Amino acid sequence: MRFANNGLTRSIVSGLLGFLAYGGWACYANYDYGLEVATKAAFTQGSYSFIVTLVMTLFMEALFRLLANPTLRFCVTFFGTCAVLYSTSWGVNALMGTPEILMTILPGIIIGTVYTFGYTLSLTRLQTINSTG
């Protein structure tokens, strides 16, 4: 259970899973352009996903530790992380002049929201397990 009790380890493992999932998808999506292009796309998207997932997970871990009330802790962690995720995604695309921002970020918003909800729920369950025995 040491793994489950270490927020940094959970965050790094989550980042690595993001690297593998999104890097693997990028490789598959670009494989028709040759192995070199597919590998470059995999490492580009995988690295980006690792960093975003790592930072987002560390942020959730930090927010979760701020409050004692379980309901408030869950709400602040979930909605606070989503607010940062949505505003940074929107902001980066607005800064770069992306014309269809909502359609561009929607898949990431959906996946990020599901991930944030699941991760916050798992933190809540771990907290319950650790406090009861």
Beta strands, then each sheet from edge to edge (+ up, - down):
end
